[in-house]
Amino acid sequence: MRHSTLDLQADRIEAVLATHRTPARVTGGVVTPRVVRFSLAPMPGVRLRRLAGLAEEVALALDVAACRIARENGSLALEVPRPDPQAVQLLSLSARLARIPPCAALLGLDEQGAPLLLALGSPDVAHVLVAGATGSGKTVLLRTMVASLAMHNHLGAIQFVLVDPKGRGLEPLAGLPHLLFPVAARPEQVAHRLEWLVDEMLRRDREGISAPRLVLVIDELAEAIAAGGGQVVEALTRLTQRGREAGIHVIAGTQKPSASLLGPLMKANFPVRLVGSVASAEDARVAAGLPGTQAERLLGRGDFILVYRGRCLRFQAAYASPAELAALSARLREGGRTSRRWLAPQRTPAMQLAHT
């Protein structure tokens, strides 16, 4: 984007806020692949709730579908979708990183344009719930997490159990050498995988071991529960309660999490939520586990919020096509981990901007 366009948008933002008697200055910002994040400095006496209520007026002035005003760590920002959104390529993004810590999934780029990692081995992470409506990019994000973990961890460090009740979402990962079993789609296969994981967890508890890390990935949790019923819920509850100490992690995707679907014990044991676009503010509250995330204003197609300990961080999920995932799987089967030379370079995707 041109700086002249950004300056014009910043001037319009200030004009709209001043017209509605909530003056604020645009002090700078960041251009990321999907949004422009303008930093706001409200004038003394301006109520933040009133300022946040002007998102629609600002969107109309800028001729965009929607804006999002968010507060993070004492700063205020107004996020505007770019007219020329750019995809974040997983392989290219991986090539930019000199080192990725063990068992850390590369999610994409955060709101400052920096690579965002999620360390499954952290005591505060353990299990992850990925939520979002159709078109949010939920399945693509699940693929990205699995692929990035496989790229940077050998078989002795991490292995996967993939559950895909619809039989389509995780199929591009079927060739990874890190899989303990073929991708499970039928109810009896799902029940077998969960039963095996519970037995393995108990064995590890008895023997005091936690390696290699085992990651259970479920593409559509509601489908798995509907097909398996109470047996699936009981097994998942046990895994989310006790799996971390045994080196077992659960990454579950669902279109609309709810207390009736997850149950209170499972819901309490997903400390990290990755929330994509949802239909309403109520859906956003249920998915994130706290109000005010404005996930209903996300753009879809990989635009996500990471929710952790009551904090929210917006990011753009990295993408790899099915063909790239197939090539990656073949490369890993041939020679273990990928090398940086095999990955393609990429230009820095974020641009700092200043407004005076």
Phi, psi and omega in degrees: 000147180280148178296328179297322177293318180295319178296320179296318178297318180298318178297320180292321178300312180298322181294317180297315181295321179293321179300325180266019174059037173228064187296140177206152178254144171272116186258359181150201180162190182221138173259118178250175184302331184246332185224160167254125182254102180273131176276131182248142174236095181295148176288156180304138178092351180282127179279128184295325180297320178292321179297315180296333180286355181263013182300320181294320179296320178294317179300319179296318180294327181269356180059049176235163185295319183196154173238163178223125177254122187228149176247131182215119176054044175084357178249159182237138182221148174245121185256125184239130179294142178286147174286344181233066184299145181242142176282151174258111184277125184300311184295320179292320179295320178299325181293338181283341188266127179291326182203140174244129181301156179301139176057036175249126180272134176273116184271319184157220180244135179279185186290349175262003180083015180261146177302138183247124181245148176234113184274107180296330182285351179294137179301337182269001182253286176063288185232151187228133174252124179251118185235146178170148180287173176304131182092357180285337184096018183300311182294320178299320179294321176300316178299316181300316181297315180295313182298317181293322177295320180292325182295326191244012178220131181281174186298332180284351182256326185209142177219157188237148166238114185256131178238122185223082185302330180277346175075017182230321191297313185261003182302324178300345180263004187297339182270000181295136179288349182280354183284131176283328180223163168300158180301128183271130178236318182283151183305319181292328176292317179299314180299320180296316182297316182292320178298318179297318181295320178296316178298319179295321177299316180294321178297316179296322177300317181295321185267354178068037181241160181214017182230150353289162177291137178248130183241116174269122181242122180243122184286320180223100186297319182298319179295318180296319180289320179298323181280323185260342176066215186299330180297318179292316180299316181297315181295316180293324177298316179296319181293319181285335178282317191240356188291330186301315182297334180267006180076027180246129183237148179242126172241110186240134177251142178206151180284324182209093179291147178208162179298324180291329180281312188272328187082151186297325183289314179296319182298323181286345185254018169248084185289340181244130177240134172246109190248123175263193183296139179229171189279332187210169177296326178292318176299322179297318180296317181293316183294318184275338183083007177204154182277166170081014180282340182059032177297339177292346179262002178293160190270352185078179177053050174097001177275112189229163171239131172267123181248124184207122179053042177079002179253151180237138177225121181278142177209160175255119183292142176286155186232140170225132182288160176305323179294320178294322179293322177295318178295321177298315179300318180295319179296319180292324177294328182283317189217027178077224185290154178283158175255160179296332180292333181284337180272149183275146177285164179212146175289155177299123189275349183254144179233127176282147177221154178232145180228127180235000000 
